[in-house]
Amino acid sequence: MRIRVDEIPESGRTLRFHWDQEKLAEFVPPDDPFGLKLLRPVNVTLTIERRKEHIQITGRIEGPIEVVCHRCLKDFGYPLKEDLEIYLVEEEQAPEEEEKELDAEELEYEFFDGEVIDIDQLVAEQIFLALPVKVLCTEDCRGICPNCGANLNDEPCKCEAKSSGSPFEKLASIKLGLPDSKGSES
């Protein structure tokens, strides 16, 4: 969905719509390892207001999504409830400097062509930004065993008890199998 800036009335414009998996799929690569899915269409409410130097967008995105736990790789439902406040500024007003440290307030600013607002891209960005850096099914998720692959939340590890010896024991056994470098050149 695209909104032309010149079609936004002085009083502002409020949009209420459902955003579905088909729309999300346009912004997620096919081989995405995070497995982000909308369990049902999310509810989106946006108020778009024209200001003198920017466009202000406020609203909320809410609905259940399905994600994959980063520790145990199990799918689980995650409640998405994201309030948003975004300021769109025309690209020509962007700072000239190549690199600049941003203040917390400046992170709410985005640049656009000044004529058309891509609402779908804005919604997708906000969904991605709402996800935690590390998605966990529970705070005490035990993950999977790196050896046997057992989900430690559901079953005990099937690996034999490891000795608490040196982590270099394997290197010592490899060294024993190598030919003696002193005796091989004579």
DRENBADREN-327584 format. One record per residue (C-alpha): x negated, y, z negated; residue in three letters. Coordinates in steps of 0.1 Angstrom, whole numbers, padded with zeros to 4 digits, always signed. Example, Ala and Ser with C-alpha at 12.3 -4.5 7.8 and 13.67 -1.06 7.14 Angstrom:
% DRENBADREN-327584
-0123-0045-0078ALA;-0137-0011-0071SER;
% end
This chain:
% DRENBADREN-327584
+0000+0000+0000MET;-0013+0034+0010ARG;+0000+0068-0002ILE;-0006+0100+0017ARG;-0016+0128-0006VAL;+0006+0153+0013ASP;+0036+0131+0006GLU;+0032+0134-0032ILE;+0058+0160-0044PRO;+0047+0188-0068GLU;+0065+0170-0096SER;+0045+0138-0090GLY;+0055+0104-0079ARG;+0061+0073-0100THR;+0056+0038-0085LEU;+0069+0006-0100ARG;+0061-0026-0083PHE;+0050-0062-0086HIS;+0015-0072-0074TRP;+0011-0108-0064ASP;-0016-0135-0058GLN;-0015-0128-0021GLU;-0026-0092-0026LYS;-0052-0103-0051LEU;-0066-0128-0026ALA;-0074-0099-0002GLU;-0100-0087-0028PHE;-0114-0120-0041VAL;-0140-0139-0020PRO;-0128-0174-0011PRO;-0157-0191-0030ASP;-0151-0170-0061ASP;-0165-0190-0091PRO;-0143-0172-0117PHE;-0110-0187-0103GLY;-0090-0156-0111LEU;-0053-0163-0104LYS;-0021-0144-0112LEU;+0003-0168-0130LEU;+0031-0146-0117ARG;+0032-0112-0101PRO;+0018-0085-0125VAL;+0040-0054-0132ASN;+0024-0022-0121VAL;+0036+0013-0131THR;+0017+0043-0118LEU;+0024+0080-0120THR;+0005+0100-0094ILE;+0002+0137-0098GLU;-0016+0163-0077ARG;-0038+0187-0096ARG;-0057+0217-0082LYS;-0091+0198-0079GLU;-0081+0162-0082HIS;-0054+0135-0082ILE;-0045+0121-0116GLN;-0032+0085-0118ILE;-0019+0071-0150THR;-0001+0039-0157GLY;-0002+0003-0168ARG;-0009-0031-0153ILE;+0006-0060-0172GLU;+0011-0097-0167GLY;-0004-0131-0173PRO;-0034-0142-0153ILE;-0054-0174-0152GLU;-0091-0174-0157VAL;-0119-0200-0162VAL;-0137-0201-0196CYS;-0174-0194-0191HIS;-0184-0220-0217ARG;-0162-0250-0211CYS;-0150-0243-0175LEU;-0113-0249-0185LYS;-0085-0228-0170ASP;-0065-0208-0195PHE;-0039-0180-0195GLY;-0052-0145-0203TYR;-0027-0117-0211PRO;-0035-0087-0189LEU;-0024-0054-0205LYS;-0044-0025-0190GLU;-0036+0011-0195ASP;-0053+0033-0169LEU;-0061+0069-0163GLU;-0080+0077-0131ILE;-0090+0109-0115TYR;-0095+0109-0077LEU;-0117+0136-0063VAL;-0124+0143-0027GLU;-0157+0128-0014GLU;-0169+0163-0004GLU;-0169+0173-0041GLN;-0192+0144-0050ALA;-0225+0154-0065PRO;-0254+0158-0041GLU;-0280+0140-0063GLU;-0288+0104-0055GLU;-0291+0092-0090GLU;-0274+0106-0121LYS;-0266+0092-0155GLU;-0228+0092-0160LEU;-0210+0104-0191ASP;-0181+0083-0204ALA;-0156+0108-0191GLU;-0171+0106-0156GLU;-0165+0069-0154LEU;-0128+0077-0149GLU;-0135+0096-0117TYR;-0134+0080-0083GLU;-0140+0095-0049PHE;-0117+0092-0019PHE;-0112+0107+0015ASP;-0088+0133+0002GLY;-0059+0122+0025GLU;-0049+0086+0016VAL;-0049+0067-0017ILE;-0053+0029-0013ASP;-0031+0017-0042ILE;-0039-0020-0037ASP;-0076-0014-0040GLN;-0071+0007-0071LEU;-0050-0021-0087VAL;-0075-0048-0078ALA;-0104-0027-0093GLU;-0084-0022-0125GLN;-0077-0059-0129ILE;-0114-0068-0124PHE;-0124-0041-0149LEU;-0099-0053-0175ALA;-0116-0087-0177LEU;-0142-0092-0204PRO;-0178-0097-0194VAL;-0178-0132-0209LYS;-0144-0149-0206VAL;-0138-0174-0234LEU;-0108-0196-0240CYS;-0114-0192-0278THR;-0140-0174-0298GLU;-0153-0207-0312ASP;-0153-0225-0278CYS;-0181-0252-0280ARG;-0186-0254-0242GLY;-0197-0285-0224ILE;-0227-0308-0230CYS;-0255-0300-0206PRO;-0264-0337-0204ASN;-0232-0357-0201CYS;-0207-0329-0192GLY;-0183-0337-0220ALA;-0160-0308-0230ASN;-0171-0305-0266LEU;-0137-0289-0276ASN;-0119-0321-0266ASP;-0143-0350-0272GLU;-0176-0357-0289PRO;-0208-0358-0268CYS;-0215-0392-0253LYS;-0253-0386-0252CYS;-0276-0406-0274GLU;-0289-0387-0304ALA;-0320-0369-0294LYS;-0351-0370-0316SER;-0361-0336-0329SER;-0396-0340-0315GLY;-0416-0315-0295SER;-0400-0301-0264PRO;-0434-0308-0247PHE;-0432-0346-0252GLU;-0421-0350-0216LYS;-0451-0331-0204LEU;-0474-0353-0224ALA;-0459-0384-0207SER;-0464-0368-0173ILE;-0500-0360-0181LYS;-0507-0396-0190LEU;-0496-0407-0156GLY;-0519-0383-0138LEU;-0553-0396-0125PRO;-0583-0386-0146ASP;-0596-0355-0128SER;-0632-0360-0142LYS;-0636-0396-0130GLY;-0619-0392-0096SER;-0646-0370-0080GLU;-0677-0391-0087SER;
% end
